[in-house]
Amino acid sequence: MNVFAVDSVEKFENEVIERLPCVGLAVWRGSNNRRSYRAQLNLTSIVPDPMHFRDAASFFSSRLLQVARDFIAKNLGPVFVSSHIRAEKMLTIGIAFKNSVAVKDCISNLTSQVQRYRNASRTPVSLFLATDFAGCGSLSQLARLARKNATSLMSILAPLEPITFQPSTFNLPDHGAVAIVEMSILSSGKRLFVFVGGSFQEWIVNRFLNKANIDQQAKTECQIRNCVRDCVV
């Protein structure tokens, strides 16, 4: 959608969807007047009390949640740790990927932290990994740029033998469906390691903290340290 041409709800209804009573949107990045590349629709008259995106989890498909549970049971077991990497957020602050030393250093740091946790554990601990540069990761231009360098980035994580979700196994071609499944798996780990940030990652952290019933003091202590934020149960 041309967000500059379709600048009102009326135009969207009359000229784009032609007042159809029911419309499904394949890709929708929301309406946000703080982001010029997103729709600038004033929805206050239609949606007086908007729902926060984190509350949308109440409407997650039960089928997708079952896929997450099945994946955990078959591939991870009762005790595992999770990690989510959002490399594109580092690229947005001006670090060119051809000079991605900082990105690789942070992933190396994450690798070290996970390995230390594993070494201190009395039982084998598997690692579930989700990234924005995977095949069904973020659709942004920066994530696509990172995807071209996925092999070199994954080689840093290779010693951890990370387990990743393969959408094709469950016939899930939709990026949104994959994101829901990965979020559910990530928030079910014993410990969560996250890299860089972003709203989607904040959503993952929020679900992890709430699911683990972590008290407010522990939530406060869950903070960024050396490019990697780790949340502990």
N, C-alpha and C positions, 0 to 999 in steps of 0.2 A: 504494500500500500504506500502511495506517495503521501507521507505524513504532512507535507507542506500544502498539498492541494486539498486533501481531505482533512479539513481543520475544524469540523463541527460534527456533532451527532446527527444533525439534519442532513448534511451532505452524505454521511456514511449510510444512513437509512435510505435516502431517496436515490442516490446516484451509484452507490456501490452494491448494496444488497437489495436495492429496489423494493424495499418494504416487505420482503419475504417474512413470513411469520416465524420461521425457524431456520437458523443458519449455524453451520458448524465451521469453526476456524481451524485450519490445519496448523498454522504457526501464528501465535499471537504473543507479542512481547509487552503487552500492556499499554496503558495510557499514562504518561508521566511527563509533566511539563518541565521537569528538571533534566530530561534527556531529549535533546533535539531530534535524535534518530528514532524516537518512539512517537506513537500517536499523541496528539495534543487535544484530546477530546475532553470537554468539560462534562463530567458524568454526575455532578452533584445533584441535579434535579431528578435523575433516574435512580441513582444509588446514594441515598442520603447518609447511609451508615456502612461504608465499605468494609469488607472483611480483610484483615491482614493476611498476607500470603501464607504465613505460618499456620493459620487456622484451616487452610485448605486441606491439610492432612486428614481432616474429618471425612473428606469425600473421596479418599483414595480407594481405588477399586479393590474389592476383597480378593479378586483373582490375582492381582499383582502382589498383594501382600502375601498370598499363599505361595506365589512363585519365590518370593524372598525367603520364606520359611523353608521351603523345599530345598533351595540352594544351600542354605546354612546347614541343614541336616545332612545333605549328601556330600558337601564339599568342605565344610569348615569345622563342624562339630560344636560341642557346647562351649568351649573356651577358645576364643580367637580375638585378635586385635584388628582394628580397622584404620585405614589411612585414606584421606581424600586430598588430591593435589590439584590446585587451580593455577596452573602455570600462567594462563593468560592475564591474570590480575597483575603479575609482575611486569608483563610486557606493556600493559596500559600505562605504567608510570615511567615509560621512556627507555626501557632497556631493550635494545635491538637484539633480536634472537641470534644474530650472527656473533654477538658478543655476550653470549648467555652464561658467562662464568658464574654470575650471581645465582641464576636459576639452578645450575648444576650443583653449586655449593650448598644451596638450601636442601636440595633433594638428597645430597650426600649426608647432610646433617640429620635429615629425617631418617635415613637408613641407619645411621649410628644410634639414634635414640630407640628405634624399634629393636635393633640388635641387643642393646643394653637391657631392654625390658625382657627380651627373650632369655638372655643369659641369666637373669635374676629369677626367672620363673622356674618352678619345680617340675612343671609338666610341659610337654611340647605345645607350642603356641603357633597357630597358623596366622597368616596375614591376609586380610582381604583388602584389595587396592582398587580404588576408582579414581579416574583422572579425567580432566577436560580434554586431553589429547587422544583419548581412545576413539575407536571408530564411531561410537554413538555418543560422543561427548558433546561439548558446547558447539553451537552452530556459528559462533562469532568468527570474524575474520582472524582475530588473534589466535583463537584456539585452532583454527585450521592451519595457521602458520606453525604453531607448536606441534601439530599432528605430523607435519613433514619431518620433524626432528624426534618423533616418538621413539624410534629405535635407540638412539643415543641416550635419551633420558631413561628409558626402561633398563638399559644396560647397567646403570648405576644401582638400580633396585634389584637387579638379578640375584645377588647373594641372599636376599630375603626370600626368594622363591614365592613371590606374591601370587595370590589366587585372584583372578578377575572374573567378572560376570560376562558370559558370552550370550548376547541376546538371541543369536540364531538358534541356539539350543532350545529356546523356549518360544521361538517364532515371534519375537518382539522387534519389529522393524522401527517402531515409533520411538523417537528420542525421549519424549516426555515419559512414556511408560518405563523405559530403561532407567531414567533418572529416579522415578518413584521406587523401583525395585532396589537400585543401588543405595538410595537414601535409607531404606528400611534395613538393609543389611549393615550398612555403616553404623547406624545408631544402635545396633544390637551387639556390637563388640564389647569386650571387657575394657578396652581402652581405645581412645580415638586420637589419632595424630592427624592434624590438618595443616595444610601448607598454603599460606598467603591470605586467603579471605574471600570476600564477595558475598552477596545476599544468599546464594544457594548454599554456600558453605556455612553461613551463619544459621541457616535453617537446619542443616544437618547437626550442627553443634547443639542447637536448641533442643532438637528431638532426642539427641543422645543424653543430654543433661536431665531432661524431664523423665526419660525412660528409666534412667539409672537412679532416679530419686536423690540426686546429689543436692546437698543442702546449699544454702545461699553463700556461705563462707567458701565452700569448695568451688562454687561457680565463679566467685570473684577471683580466686586463685588461678583459675583456668585462663591463662593469658599468653600473649605472644612472647616467645623467647627464642632468639636467634633464628628467625624465619619460620620456626615451627611452633605451633601451639598444640599442646597435648593435654587432653582432658582425662582425668583419672577417676575411676570409681573407687 
